[in-house]
Amino acid sequence: MVYERIRNMREDKDLSQEKLCEYLNCKQRTYSDYERGKLDIPTSLLIALADFHQTSIDYLLGRTDQKTPYPPSSKKRS
C-alpha cells in the first residue's frame, strides 16, 4: 500500500519522479524501485516524503486514511 500511496501522491501533484528525486536527493532509478515495491523505503526518506506531501508517515504506510499530518509534539527531545 505504501508504494501505491507515494506514487498517487506524486502523480496528484503532477510531479515526475525526476523532480521529486531532486527534492529527496536520491536517484530516480532507486525511487522508481520504491514506487514499484522492489525496495523498502528507508525511514529517513519516509520522513522526507511525509514532510513534502504534508501528511503523516502513518498515512503513507496505510495505517490511517487521514491525510492531515499530526500536530508537532510539544515535548522537547533531550
PQR file with spaces between the fields and no chain letter, atoms N, CA, C, O and H, PARSE charges and radii, in Angstrom:
ATOM       1  N    MET     1       0.819   -1.190    0.000 -0.4000 1.5000
ATOM       2  CA   MET     1       0.000    0.000    0.000 -0.0000 2.0000
ATOM       3  C    MET     1       0.869    1.264    0.000  0.5500 1.7000
ATOM       4  O    MET     1       0.516    2.241   -0.660 -0.5500 1.4000
ATOM       5  N    VAL     2       1.977    1.268    0.711 -0.4000 1.5000
ATOM       6  CA   VAL     2       2.846    2.449    0.761 -0.0000 2.0000
ATOM       7  C    VAL     2       3.303    2.826   -0.637  0.5500 1.7000
ATOM       8  O    VAL     2       3.384    4.010   -0.963 -0.5500 1.4000
ATOM       9  H    VAL     2       2.264    0.474    1.246  0.4000 1.0000
ATOM      10  N    TYR     3       3.594    1.858   -1.446 -0.4000 1.5000
ATOM      11  CA   TYR     3       4.094    2.105   -2.785 -0.0000 2.0000
ATOM      12  C    TYR     3       3.035    2.810   -3.636  0.5500 1.7000
ATOM      13  O    TYR     3       3.326    3.754   -4.371 -0.5500 1.4000
ATOM      14  H    TYR     3       3.527    0.896   -1.181  0.4000 1.0000
ATOM      15  N    GLU     4       1.810    2.324   -3.515 -0.4000 1.5000
ATOM      16  CA   GLU     4       0.700    2.929   -4.248 -0.0000 2.0000
ATOM      17  C    GLU     4       0.443    4.365   -3.770  0.5500 1.7000
ATOM      18  O    GLU     4       0.196    5.259   -4.580 -0.5500 1.4000
ATOM      19  H    GLU     4       1.573    1.557   -2.918  0.4000 1.0000
ATOM      20  N    ARG     5       0.502    4.573   -2.473 -0.4000 1.5000
ATOM      21  CA   ARG     5       0.243    5.909   -1.927 -0.0000 2.0000
ATOM      22  C    ARG     5       1.299    6.918   -2.349  0.5500 1.7000
ATOM      23  O    ARG     5       0.961    8.043   -2.717 -0.5500 1.4000
ATOM      24  H    ARG     5       0.702    3.847   -1.815  0.4000 1.0000
ATOM      25  N    ILE     6       2.566    6.540   -2.303 -0.4000 1.5000
ATOM      26  CA   ILE     6       3.585    7.526   -2.669 -0.0000 2.0000
ATOM      27  C    ILE     6       3.517    7.845   -4.163  0.5500 1.7000
ATOM      28  O    ILE     6       3.774    8.978   -4.571 -0.5500 1.4000
ATOM      29  H    ILE     6       2.841    5.626   -2.005  0.4000 1.0000
ATOM      30  N    ARG     7       3.177    6.865   -4.963 -0.4000 1.5000
ATOM      31  CA   ARG     7       3.026    7.119   -6.400 -0.0000 2.0000
ATOM      32  C    ARG     7       1.822    8.023   -6.654  0.5500 1.7000
ATOM      33  O    ARG     7       1.918    8.987   -7.413 -0.5500 1.4000
ATOM      34  H    ARG     7       2.969    5.945   -4.633  0.4000 1.0000
ATOM      35  N    ASN     8       0.691    7.716   -6.023 -0.4000 1.5000
ATOM      36  CA   ASN     8      -0.517    8.511   -6.230 -0.0000 2.0000
ATOM      37  C    ASN     8      -0.334    9.950   -5.755  0.5500 1.7000
ATOM      38  O    ASN     8      -0.795   10.881   -6.415 -0.5500 1.4000
ATOM      39  H    ASN     8       0.613    6.933   -5.406  0.4000 1.0000
ATOM      40  N    MET     9       0.326   10.140   -4.631 -0.4000 1.5000
ATOM      41  CA   MET     9       0.535   11.496   -4.125 -0.0000 2.0000
ATOM      42  C    MET     9       1.453   12.282   -5.067  0.5500 1.7000
ATOM      43  O    MET     9       1.233   13.472   -5.293 -0.5500 1.4000
ATOM      44  H    MET     9       0.701    9.383   -4.094  0.4000 1.0000
ATOM      45  N    ARG    10       2.456   11.637   -5.603 -0.4000 1.5000
ATOM      46  CA   ARG    10       3.346   12.305   -6.560 -0.0000 2.0000
ATOM      47  C    ARG    10       2.571   12.671   -7.813  0.5500 1.7000
ATOM      48  O    ARG    10       2.681   13.793   -8.308 -0.5500 1.4000
ATOM      49  H    ARG    10       2.635   10.670   -5.419  0.4000 1.0000
ATOM      50  N    GLU    11       1.789   11.732   -8.331 -0.4000 1.5000
ATOM      51  CA   GLU    11       1.025   11.980   -9.550 -0.0000 2.0000
ATOM      52  C    GLU    11      -0.055   13.040   -9.333  0.5500 1.7000
ATOM      53  O    GLU    11      -0.344   13.817  -10.243 -0.5500 1.4000
ATOM      54  H    GLU    11       1.699   10.820   -7.929  0.4000 1.0000
ATOM      55  N    ASP    12      -0.654   13.081   -8.142 -0.4000 1.5000
ATOM      56  CA   ASP    12      -1.663   14.103   -7.839 -0.0000 2.0000
ATOM      57  C    ASP    12      -1.088   15.510   -7.945  0.5500 1.7000
ATOM      58  O    ASP    12      -1.813   16.461   -8.236 -0.5500 1.4000
ATOM      59  H    ASP    12      -0.419   12.449   -7.403  0.4000 1.0000
ATOM      60  N    LYS    13       0.215   15.643   -7.708 -0.4000 1.5000
ATOM      61  CA   LYS    13       0.884   16.946   -7.810 -0.0000 2.0000
ATOM      62  C    LYS    13       1.523   17.144   -9.186  0.5500 1.7000
ATOM      63  O    LYS    13       2.252   18.112   -9.403 -0.5500 1.4000
ATOM      64  H    LYS    13       0.804   14.870   -7.471  0.4000 1.0000
ATOM      65  N    ASP    14       1.249   16.231  -10.105 -0.4000 1.5000
ATOM      66  CA   ASP    14       1.813   16.279  -11.459 -0.0000 2.0000
ATOM      67  C    ASP    14       3.330   16.399  -11.449  0.5500 1.7000
ATOM      68  O    ASP    14       3.909   17.148  -12.236 -0.5500 1.4000
ATOM      69  H    ASP    14       0.656   15.445   -9.929  0.4000 1.0000
ATOM      70  N    LEU    15       3.961   15.662  -10.559 -0.4000 1.5000
ATOM      71  CA   LEU    15       5.419   15.661  -10.457 -0.0000 2.0000
ATOM      72  C    LEU    15       5.999   14.425  -11.140  0.5500 1.7000
ATOM      73  O    LEU    15       5.450   13.327  -11.045 -0.5500 1.4000
ATOM      74  H    LEU    15       3.490   15.054   -9.919  0.4000 1.0000
ATOM      75  N    SER    16       7.094   14.624  -11.814 -0.4000 1.5000
ATOM      76  CA   SER    16       7.818   13.472  -12.342 -0.0000 2.0000
ATOM      77  C    SER    16       8.664   12.887  -11.207  0.5500 1.7000
ATOM      78  O    SER    16       8.934   13.551  -10.206 -0.5500 1.4000
ATOM      79  H    SER    16       7.540   15.515  -11.891  0.4000 1.0000
ATOM      80  N    GLN    17       9.068   11.652  -11.383 -0.4000 1.5000
ATOM      81  CA   GLN    17       9.976   11.050  -10.411 -0.0000 2.0000
ATOM      82  C    GLN    17      11.265   11.854  -10.340  0.5500 1.7000
ATOM      83  O    GLN    17      11.827   12.032   -9.259 -0.5500 1.4000
ATOM      84  H    GLN    17       8.849   11.112  -12.196  0.4000 1.0000
ATOM      85  N    GLU    18      11.732   12.337  -11.470 -0.4000 1.5000
ATOM      86  CA   GLU    18      12.976   13.094  -11.507 -0.0000 2.0000
ATOM      87  C    GLU    18      12.905   14.345  -10.630  0.5500 1.7000
ATOM      88  O    GLU    18      13.830   14.628   -9.870 -0.5500 1.4000
ATOM      89  H    GLU    18      11.275   12.193  -12.348  0.4000 1.0000
ATOM      90  N    LYS    19      11.801   15.093  -10.738 -0.4000 1.5000
ATOM      91  CA   LYS    19      11.644   16.321   -9.943 -0.0000 2.0000
ATOM      92  C    LYS    19      11.582   16.006   -8.459  0.5500 1.7000
ATOM      93  O    LYS    19      12.208   16.694   -7.653 -0.5500 1.4000
ATOM      94  H    LYS    19      11.049   14.863  -11.356  0.4000 1.0000
ATOM      95  N    LEU    20      10.833   14.976   -8.090 -0.4000 1.5000
ATOM      96  CA   LEU    20      10.741   14.607   -6.686 -0.0000 2.0000
ATOM      97  C    LEU    20      12.095   14.131   -6.166  0.5500 1.7000
ATOM      98  O    LEU    20      12.455   14.406   -5.021 -0.5500 1.4000
ATOM      99  H    LEU    20      10.324   14.417   -8.745  0.4000 1.0000
ATOM     100  N    CYS    21      12.832   13.430   -6.992 -0.4000 1.5000
ATOM     101  CA   CYS    21      14.153   12.946   -6.589 -0.0000 2.0000
ATOM     102  C    CYS    21      15.137   14.084   -6.348  0.5500 1.7000
ATOM     103  O    CYS    21      16.037   13.960   -5.517 -0.5500 1.4000
ATOM     104  H    CYS    21      12.540   13.207   -7.922  0.4000 1.0000
ATOM     105  N    GLU    22      14.977   15.178   -7.059 -0.4000 1.5000
ATOM     106  CA   GLU    22      15.809   16.353   -6.800 -0.0000 2.0000
ATOM     107  C    GLU    22      15.589   16.834   -5.368  0.5500 1.7000
ATOM     108  O    GLU    22      16.546   17.146   -4.659 -0.5500 1.4000
ATOM     109  H    GLU    22      14.246   15.279   -7.735  0.4000 1.0000
ATOM     110  N    TYR    23      14.325   16.893   -4.946 -0.4000 1.5000
ATOM     111  CA   TYR    23      13.995   17.312   -3.579 -0.0000 2.0000
ATOM     112  C    TYR    23      14.518   16.306   -2.550  0.5500 1.7000
ATOM     113  O    TYR    23      15.067   16.685   -1.515 -0.5500 1.4000
ATOM     114  H    TYR    23      13.548   16.640   -5.522  0.4000 1.0000
ATOM     115  N    LEU    24      14.337   15.014   -2.857 -0.4000 1.5000
ATOM     116  CA   LEU    24      14.707   13.957   -1.911 -0.0000 2.0000
ATOM     117  C    LEU    24      16.200   13.633   -1.929  0.5500 1.7000
ATOM     118  O    LEU    24      16.710   12.954   -1.038 -0.5500 1.4000
ATOM     119  H    LEU    24      13.891   14.707   -3.697  0.4000 1.0000
ATOM     120  N    ASN    25      16.878   14.119   -2.938 -0.4000 1.5000
ATOM     121  CA   ASN    25      18.297   13.841   -3.100 -0.0000 2.0000
ATOM     122  C    ASN    25      18.560   12.332   -3.218  0.5500 1.7000
ATOM     123  O    ASN    25      19.401   11.764   -2.522 -0.5500 1.4000
ATOM     124  H    ASN    25      16.464   14.671   -3.662  0.4000 1.0000
ATOM     125  N    CYS    26      17.811   11.719   -4.120 -0.4000 1.5000
ATOM     126  CA   CYS    26      18.014   10.284   -4.379 -0.0000 2.0000
ATOM     127  C    CYS    26      17.988   10.065   -5.884  0.5500 1.7000
ATOM     128  O    CYS    26      17.582   10.947   -6.641 -0.5500 1.4000
ATOM     129  H    CYS    26      17.127   12.180   -4.685  0.4000 1.0000
ATOM     130  N    LYS    27      18.413    8.910   -6.307 -0.4000 1.5000
ATOM     131  CA   LYS    27      18.450    8.583   -7.729 -0.0000 2.0000
ATOM     132  C    LYS    27      17.060    8.168   -8.199  0.5500 1.7000
ATOM     133  O    LYS    27      16.316    7.512   -7.470 -0.5500 1.4000
ATOM     134  H    LYS    27      18.743    8.193   -5.692  0.4000 1.0000
ATOM     135  N    GLN    28      16.724    8.556   -9.419 -0.4000 1.5000
ATOM     136  CA   GLN    28      15.404    8.246   -9.976 -0.0000 2.0000
ATOM     137  C    GLN    28      15.184    6.744  -10.061  0.5500 1.7000
ATOM     138  O    GLN    28      14.084    6.265   -9.787 -0.5500 1.4000
ATOM     139  H    GLN    28      17.328    9.088  -10.012  0.4000 1.0000
ATOM     140  N    ARG    29      16.201    6.005  -10.432 -0.4000 1.5000
ATOM     141  CA   ARG    29      16.074    4.541  -10.542 -0.0000 2.0000
ATOM     142  C    ARG    29      15.714    3.928   -9.183  0.5500 1.7000
ATOM     143  O    ARG    29      14.864    3.041   -9.099 -0.5500 1.4000
ATOM     144  H    ARG    29      17.095    6.395  -10.654  0.4000 1.0000
ATOM     145  N    THR    30      16.364    4.405   -8.138 -0.4000 1.5000
ATOM     146  CA   THR    30      16.092    3.903   -6.788 -0.0000 2.0000
ATOM     147  C    THR    30      14.665    4.252   -6.384  0.5500 1.7000
ATOM     148  O    THR    30      13.936    3.409   -5.862 -0.5500 1.4000
ATOM     149  H    THR    30      17.054    5.125   -8.206  0.4000 1.0000
ATOM     150  N    TYR    31      14.270    5.504   -6.629 -0.4000 1.5000
ATOM     151  CA   TYR    31      12.913    5.924   -6.268 -0.0000 2.0000
ATOM     152  C    TYR    31      11.871    5.116   -7.041  0.5500 1.7000
ATOM     153  O    TYR    31      10.836    4.742   -6.489 -0.5500 1.4000
ATOM     154  H    TYR    31      14.863    6.189   -7.054  0.4000 1.0000
ATOM     155  N    SER    32      12.144    4.853   -8.299 -0.4000 1.5000
ATOM     156  CA   SER    32      11.241    4.029   -9.097 -0.0000 2.0000
ATOM     157  C    SER    32      11.058    2.651   -8.448  0.5500 1.7000
ATOM     158  O    SER    32       9.950    2.115   -8.409 -0.5500 1.4000
ATOM     159  H    SER    32      12.985    5.157   -8.747  0.4000 1.0000
ATOM     160  N    ASP    33      12.146    2.094   -7.946 -0.4000 1.5000
ATOM     161  CA   ASP    33      12.064    0.802   -7.259 -0.0000 2.0000
ATOM     162  C    ASP    33      11.234    0.904   -5.976  0.5500 1.7000
ATOM     163  O    ASP    33      10.557   -0.057   -5.612 -0.5500 1.4000
ATOM     164  H    ASP    33      13.045    2.530   -7.978  0.4000 1.0000
ATOM     165  N    TYR    34      11.273    2.051   -5.283 -0.4000 1.5000
ATOM     166  CA   TYR    34      10.416    2.245   -4.106 -0.0000 2.0000
ATOM     167  C    TYR    34       8.949    2.237   -4.526  0.5500 1.7000
ATOM     168  O    TYR    34       8.123    1.579   -3.893 -0.5500 1.4000
ATOM     169  H    TYR    34      11.823    2.832   -5.579  0.4000 1.0000
ATOM     170  N    GLU    35       8.626    2.965   -5.589 -0.4000 1.5000
ATOM     171  CA   GLU    35       7.232    3.047   -6.045 -0.0000 2.0000
ATOM     172  C    GLU    35       6.709    1.712   -6.569  0.5500 1.7000
ATOM     173  O    GLU    35       5.505    1.459   -6.531 -0.5500 1.4000
ATOM     174  H    GLU    35       9.297    3.500   -6.103  0.4000 1.0000
ATOM     175  N    ARG    36       7.588    0.879   -7.045 -0.4000 1.5000
ATOM     176  CA   ARG    36       7.163   -0.427   -7.555 -0.0000 2.0000
ATOM     177  C    ARG    36       7.208   -1.514   -6.488  0.5500 1.7000
ATOM     178  O    ARG    36       6.828   -2.656   -6.744 -0.5500 1.4000
ATOM     179  H    ARG    36       8.566    1.085   -7.076  0.4000 1.0000
ATOM     180  N    GLY    37       7.673   -1.158   -5.293 -0.4000 1.5000
ATOM     181  CA   GLY    37       7.720   -2.130   -4.209 -0.0000 2.0000
ATOM     182  C    GLY    37       8.896   -3.079   -4.292  0.5500 1.7000
ATOM     183  O    GLY    37       8.908   -4.114   -3.625 -0.5500 1.4000
ATOM     184  H    GLY    37       7.982   -0.229   -5.085  0.4000 1.0000
ATOM     185  N    LYS    38       9.878   -2.742   -5.096 -0.4000 1.5000
ATOM     186  CA   LYS    38      11.052   -3.610   -5.230 -0.0000 2.0000
ATOM     187  C    LYS    38      12.076   -3.365   -4.131  0.5500 1.7000
ATOM     188  O    LYS    38      12.894   -4.236   -3.839 -0.5500 1.4000
ATOM     189  H    LYS    38       9.868   -1.901   -5.638  0.4000 1.0000
ATOM     190  N    LEU    39      12.035   -2.176   -3.516 -0.4000 1.5000
ATOM     191  CA   LEU    39      12.935   -1.832   -2.412 -0.0000 2.0000
ATOM     192  C    LEU    39      12.117   -1.281   -1.255  0.5500 1.7000
ATOM     193  O    LEU    39      11.122   -0.587   -1.464 -0.5500 1.4000
ATOM     194  H    LEU    39      11.370   -1.468   -3.753  0.4000 1.0000
ATOM     195  N    ASP    40      12.535   -1.591   -0.045 -0.4000 1.5000
ATOM     196  CA   ASP    40      11.919   -0.978    1.131 -0.0000 2.0000
ATOM     197  C    ASP    40      12.399    0.462    1.235  0.5500 1.7000
ATOM     198  O    ASP    40      13.563    0.764    0.974 -0.5500 1.4000
ATOM     199  H    ASP    40      13.343   -2.156    0.124  0.4000 1.0000
ATOM     200  N    ILE    41      11.492    1.337    1.617 -0.4000 1.5000
ATOM     201  CA   ILE    41      11.816    2.759    1.715 -0.0000 2.0000
ATOM     202  C    ILE    41      12.465    3.031    3.063  0.5500 1.7000
ATOM     203  O    ILE    41      11.892    2.687    4.096 -0.5500 1.4000
ATOM     204  H    ILE    41      10.546    1.091    1.829  0.4000 1.0000
ATOM     205  N    PRO    42      13.647    3.643    3.079 -0.5600 1.5000
ATOM     206  CA   PRO    42      14.309    3.956    4.346  0.2800 2.0000
ATOM     207  C    PRO    42      13.488    4.966    5.158  0.5500 1.7000
ATOM     208  O    PRO    42      12.773    5.799    4.601 -0.5500 1.4000
ATOM     209  N    THR    43      13.608    4.870    6.462 -0.4000 1.5000
ATOM     210  CA   THR    43      12.865    5.754    7.359 -0.0000 2.0000
ATOM     211  C    THR    43      13.116    7.215    7.042  0.5500 1.7000
ATOM     212  O    THR    43      12.174    8.008    7.023 -0.5500 1.4000
ATOM     213  H    THR    43      14.188    4.192    6.914  0.4000 1.0000
ATOM     214  N    SER    44      14.354    7.591    6.794 -0.4000 1.5000
ATOM     215  CA   SER    44      14.667    8.992    6.509 -0.0000 2.0000
ATOM     216  C    SER    44      13.935    9.484    5.261  0.5500 1.7000
ATOM     217  O    SER    44      13.526   10.643    5.203 -0.5500 1.4000
ATOM     218  H    SER    44      15.119    6.947    6.810  0.4000 1.0000
ATOM     219  N    LEU    45      13.769    8.622    4.271 -0.4000 1.5000
ATOM     220  CA   LEU    45      13.052    9.006    3.065 -0.0000 2.0000
ATOM     221  C    LEU    45      11.546    9.083    3.327  0.5500 1.7000
ATOM     222  O    LEU    45      10.866    9.949    2.777 -0.5500 1.4000
ATOM     223  H    LEU    45      14.102    7.681    4.317  0.4000 1.0000
ATOM     224  N    LEU    46      11.025    8.188    4.161 -0.4000 1.5000
ATOM     225  CA   LEU    46       9.610    8.264    4.528 -0.0000 2.0000
ATOM     226  C    LEU    46       9.307    9.586    5.228  0.5500 1.7000
ATOM     227  O    LEU    46       8.279   10.211    4.968 -0.5500 1.4000
ATOM     228  H    LEU    46      11.577    7.484    4.608  0.4000 1.0000
ATOM     229  N    ILE    47      10.200   10.005    6.109 -0.4000 1.5000
ATOM     230  CA   ILE    47      10.025   11.279    6.807 -0.0000 2.0000
ATOM     231  C    ILE    47      10.025   12.426    5.794  0.5500 1.7000
ATOM     232  O    ILE    47       9.176   13.315    5.854 -0.5500 1.4000
ATOM     233  H    ILE    47      11.035    9.497    6.321  0.4000 1.0000
ATOM     234  N    ALA    48      10.981   12.400    4.868 -0.4000 1.5000
ATOM     235  CA   ALA    48      11.064   13.453    3.851 -0.0000 2.0000
ATOM     236  C    ALA    48       9.828   13.467    2.961  0.5500 1.7000
ATOM     237  O    ALA    48       9.335   14.539    2.609 -0.5500 1.4000
ATOM     238  H    ALA    48      11.671   11.678    4.819  0.4000 1.0000
ATOM     239  N    LEU    49       9.322   12.299    2.594 -0.4000 1.5000
ATOM     240  CA   LEU    49       8.109   12.227    1.773 -0.0000 2.0000
ATOM     241  C    LEU    49       6.892   12.758    2.533  0.5500 1.7000
ATOM     242  O    LEU    49       6.082   13.496    1.973 -0.5500 1.4000
ATOM     243  H    LEU    49       9.723   11.428    2.879  0.4000 1.0000
ATOM     244  N    ALA    50       6.768   12.387    3.793 -0.4000 1.5000
ATOM     245  CA   ALA    50       5.654   12.879    4.602 -0.0000 2.0000
ATOM     246  C    ALA    50       5.720   14.400    4.733  0.5500 1.7000
ATOM     247  O    ALA    50       4.699   15.079    4.629 -0.5500 1.4000
ATOM     248  H    ALA    50       7.426   11.788    4.248  0.4000 1.0000
ATOM     249  N    ASP    51       6.906   14.926    4.958 -0.4000 1.5000
ATOM     250  CA   ASP    51       7.074   16.377    5.049 -0.0000 2.0000
ATOM     251  C    ASP    51       6.731   17.047    3.712  0.5500 1.7000
ATOM     252  O    ASP    51       6.021   18.053    3.681 -0.5500 1.4000
ATOM     253  H    ASP    51       7.736   14.375    5.042  0.4000 1.0000
ATOM     254  N    PHE    52       7.228   16.495    2.636 -0.4000 1.5000
ATOM     255  CA   PHE    52       6.990   17.074    1.315 -0.0000 2.0000
ATOM     256  C    PHE    52       5.498   17.098    0.985  0.5500 1.7000
ATOM     257  O    PHE    52       4.983   18.099    0.489 -0.5500 1.4000
ATOM     258  H    PHE    52       7.804   15.679    2.661  0.4000 1.0000
ATOM     259  N    HIS    53       4.811   15.996    1.262 -0.4000 1.5000
ATOM     260  CA   HIS    53       3.392   15.882    0.935 -0.0000 2.0000
ATOM     261  C    HIS    53       2.484   16.419    2.046  0.5500 1.7000
ATOM     262  O    HIS    53       1.259   16.384    1.930 -0.5500 1.4000
ATOM     263  H    HIS    53       5.230   15.182    1.666  0.4000 1.0000
ATOM     264  N    GLN    54       3.091   16.906    3.105 -0.4000 1.5000
ATOM     265  CA   GLN    54       2.361   17.452    4.253 -0.0000 2.0000
ATOM     266  C    GLN    54       1.314   16.457    4.756  0.5500 1.7000
ATOM     267  O    GLN    54       0.124   16.756    4.857 -0.5500 1.4000
ATOM     268  H    GLN    54       4.086   16.934    3.199  0.4000 1.0000
ATOM     269  N    THR    55       1.812   15.269    5.064 -0.4000 1.5000
ATOM     270  CA   THR    55       0.973   14.201    5.596 -0.0000 2.0000
ATOM     271  C    THR    55       1.766   13.472    6.671  0.5500 1.7000
ATOM     272  O    THR    55       2.877   13.878    7.013 -0.5500 1.4000
ATOM     273  H    THR    55       2.778   15.026    4.982  0.4000 1.0000
ATOM     274  N    SER    56       1.198   12.403    7.199 -0.4000 1.5000
ATOM     275  CA   SER    56       1.896   11.620    8.226 -0.0000 2.0000
ATOM     276  C    SER    56       2.499   10.363    7.611  0.5500 1.7000
ATOM     277  O    SER    56       2.062    9.887    6.564 -0.5500 1.4000
ATOM     278  H    SER    56       0.295   12.074    6.921  0.4000 1.0000
ATOM     279  N    ILE    57       3.495    9.853    8.278 -0.4000 1.5000
ATOM     280  CA   ILE    57       4.079    8.580    7.855 -0.0000 2.0000
ATOM     281  C    ILE    57       3.031    7.477    7.973  0.5500 1.7000
ATOM     282  O    ILE    57       3.003    6.561    7.152 -0.5500 1.4000
ATOM     283  H    ILE    57       3.850   10.240    9.128  0.4000 1.0000
ATOM     284  N    ASP    58       2.169    7.559    8.989 -0.4000 1.5000
ATOM     285  CA   ASP    58       1.101    6.566    9.123 -0.0000 2.0000
ATOM     286  C    ASP    58       0.211    6.546    7.883  0.5500 1.7000
ATOM     287  O    ASP    58      -0.224    5.479    7.451 -0.5500 1.4000
ATOM     288  H    ASP    58       2.192    8.303    9.656  0.4000 1.0000
ATOM     289  N    TYR    59      -0.061    7.710    7.314 -0.4000 1.5000
ATOM     290  CA   TYR    59      -0.855    7.741    6.080 -0.0000 2.0000
ATOM     291  C    TYR    59      -0.087    7.059    4.949  0.5500 1.7000
ATOM     292  O    TYR    59      -0.648    6.236    4.225 -0.5500 1.4000
ATOM     293  H    TYR    59       0.292    8.577    7.665  0.4000 1.0000
ATOM     294  N    LEU    60       1.170    7.392    4.798 -0.4000 1.5000
ATOM     295  CA   LEU    60       1.968    6.777    3.735 -0.0000 2.0000
ATOM     296  C    LEU    60       2.024    5.260    3.878  0.5500 1.7000
ATOM     297  O    LEU    60       2.009    4.532    2.886 -0.5500 1.4000
ATOM     298  H    LEU    60       1.625    8.061    5.386  0.4000 1.0000
ATOM     299  N    LEU    61       2.089    4.792    5.125 -0.4000 1.5000
ATOM     300  CA   LEU    61       2.182    3.347    5.378 -0.0000 2.0000
ATOM     301  C    LEU    61       0.828    2.636    5.338  0.5500 1.7000
ATOM     302  O    LEU    61       0.767    1.410    5.433 -0.5500 1.4000
ATOM     303  H    LEU    61       2.101    5.384    5.932  0.4000 1.0000
ATOM     304  N    GLY    62      -0.255    3.402    5.200 -0.4000 1.5000
ATOM     305  CA   GLY    62      -1.581    2.794    5.147 -0.0000 2.0000
ATOM     306  C    GLY    62      -2.165    2.476    6.501  0.5500 1.7000
ATOM     307  O    GLY    62      -3.129    1.717    6.596 -0.5500 1.4000
ATOM     308  H    GLY    62      -0.205    4.398    5.123  0.4000 1.0000
ATOM     309  N    ARG    63      -1.594    3.048    7.562 -0.4000 1.5000
ATOM     310  CA   ARG    63      -2.106    2.801    8.918 -0.0000 2.0000
ATOM     311  C    ARG    63      -3.305    3.666    9.240  0.5500 1.7000
ATOM     312  O    ARG    63      -4.020    3.404   10.207 -0.5500 1.4000
ATOM     313  H    ARG    63      -0.810    3.665    7.484  0.4000 1.0000
ATOM     314  N    THR    64      -3.536    4.705    8.433 -0.4000 1.5000
ATOM     315  CA   THR    64      -4.692    5.578    8.575 -0.0000 2.0000
ATOM     316  C    THR    64      -5.065    6.096    7.195  0.5500 1.7000
ATOM     317  O    THR    64      -4.237    6.118    6.285 -0.5500 1.4000
ATOM     318  H    THR    64      -2.955    4.918    7.647  0.4000 1.0000
ATOM     319  N    ASP    65      -6.305    6.507    7.050 -0.4000 1.5000
ATOM     320  CA   ASP    65      -6.740    7.126    5.806 -0.0000 2.0000
ATOM     321  C    ASP    65      -6.829    8.642    5.958  0.5500 1.7000
ATOM     322  O    ASP    65      -7.266    9.340    5.043 -0.5500 1.4000
ATOM     323  H    ASP    65      -6.978    6.489    7.790  0.4000 1.0000
ATOM     324  N    GLN    66      -6.414    9.144    7.114 -0.4000 1.5000
ATOM     325  CA   GLN    66      -6.413   10.580    7.399 -0.0000 2.0000
ATOM     326  C    GLN    66      -5.141   11.206    6.820  0.5500 1.7000
ATOM     327  O    GLN    66      -4.040   10.930    7.298 -0.5500 1.4000
ATOM     328  H    GLN    66      -6.059    8.577    7.858  0.4000 1.0000
ATOM     329  N    LYS    67      -5.290   12.046    5.796 -0.4000 1.5000
ATOM     330  CA   LYS    67      -4.120   12.643    5.149 -0.0000 2.0000
ATOM     331  C    LYS    67      -3.487   13.761    5.973  0.5500 1.7000
ATOM     332  O    LYS    67      -2.298   14.042    5.829 -0.5500 1.4000
ATOM     333  H    LYS    67      -6.184   12.270    5.408  0.4000 1.0000
ATOM     334  N    THR    68      -4.272   14.395    6.831 -0.4000 1.5000
ATOM     335  CA   THR    68      -3.771   15.523    7.610 -0.0000 2.0000
ATOM     336  C    THR    68      -2.636   15.073    8.517  0.5500 1.7000
ATOM     337  O    THR    68      -2.758   14.061    9.208 -0.5500 1.4000
ATOM     338  H    THR    68      -5.239   14.167    6.948  0.4000 1.0000
ATOM     339  N    PRO    69      -1.530   15.817    8.520 -0.5600 1.5000
ATOM     340  CA   PRO    69      -0.409   15.427    9.388  0.2800 2.0000
ATOM     341  C    PRO    69      -0.743   15.652   10.854  0.5500 1.7000
ATOM     342  O    PRO    69      -1.630   16.434   11.193 -0.5500 1.4000
ATOM     343  N    TYR    70      -0.033   14.968   11.695 -0.4000 1.5000
ATOM     344  CA   TYR    70      -0.194   15.146   13.127 -0.0000 2.0000
ATOM     345  C    TYR    70       0.359   16.507   13.523  0.5500 1.7000
ATOM     346  O    TYR    70       1.275   17.018   12.877 -0.5500 1.4000
ATOM     347  H    TYR    70       0.688   14.332   11.420  0.4000 1.0000
ATOM     348  N    PRO    71      -0.193   17.101   14.586 -0.5600 1.5000
ATOM     349  CA   PRO    71       0.404   18.365   15.063  0.2800 2.0000
ATOM     350  C    PRO    71       1.786   18.090   15.649  0.5500 1.7000
ATOM     351  O    PRO    71       2.048   16.991   16.139 -0.5500 1.4000
ATOM     352  N    PRO    72       2.667   19.085   15.601 -0.5600 1.5000
ATOM     353  CA   PRO    72       4.000   18.898   16.188  0.2800 2.0000
ATOM     354  C    PRO    72       3.905   18.577   17.668  0.5500 1.7000
ATOM     355  O    PRO    72       3.013   19.061   18.366 -0.5500 1.4000
ATOM     356  N    SER    73       4.813   17.776   18.129 -0.4000 1.5000
ATOM     357  CA   SER    73       4.857   17.414   19.542 -0.0000 2.0000
ATOM     358  C    SER    73       5.320   18.604   20.367  0.5500 1.7000
ATOM     359  O    SER    73       6.202   19.357   19.955 -0.5500 1.4000
ATOM     360  H    SER    73       5.537   17.384   17.562  0.4000 1.0000
ATOM     361  N    SER    74       4.715   18.762   21.536 -0.4000 1.5000
ATOM     362  CA   SER    74       5.134   19.854   22.421 -0.0000 2.0000
ATOM     363  C    SER    74       6.283   19.397   23.322  0.5500 1.7000
ATOM     364  O    SER    74       6.895   20.207   24.018 -0.5500 1.4000
ATOM     365  H    SER    74       3.999   18.150   21.871  0.4000 1.0000
ATOM     366  N    LYS    75       6.566   18.108   23.303 -0.4000 1.5000
ATOM     367  CA   LYS    75       7.667   17.584   24.103 -0.0000 2.0000
ATOM     368  C    LYS    75       8.980   17.876   23.419  0.5500 1.7000
ATOM     369  O    LYS    75       9.112   17.700   22.208 -0.5500 1.4000
ATOM     370  H    LYS    75       6.068   17.450   22.737  0.4000 1.0000
ATOM     371  N    LYS    76       9.943   18.317   24.186 -0.4000 1.5000
ATOM     372  CA   LYS    76      11.270   18.583   23.648 -0.0000 2.0000
ATOM     373  C    LYS    76      12.119   17.345   23.810  0.5500 1.7000
ATOM     374  O    LYS    76      12.065   16.660   24.832 -0.5500 1.4000
ATOM     375  H    LYS    76       9.836   18.460   25.170  0.4000 1.0000
ATOM     376  N    ARG    77      12.903   17.070   22.789 -0.4000 1.5000
ATOM     377  CA   ARG    77      13.820   15.937   22.858 -0.0000 2.0000
ATOM     378  C    ARG    77      15.044   16.337   23.662  0.5500 1.7000
ATOM     379  O    ARG    77      15.520   17.471   23.589 -0.5500 1.4000
ATOM     380  H    ARG    77      12.948   17.627   21.959  0.4000 1.0000
ATOM     381  N    SER    78      15.540   15.377   24.430 -0.4000 1.5000
ATOM     382  CA   SER    78      16.746   15.667   25.197 -0.0000 2.0000
ATOM     383  C    SER    78      17.947   14.975   24.643  0.5500 1.7000
ATOM     384  O    SER    78      19.045   15.119   25.180 -0.5500 1.4000
ATOM     385  H    SER    78      15.154   14.457   24.489  0.4000 1.0000
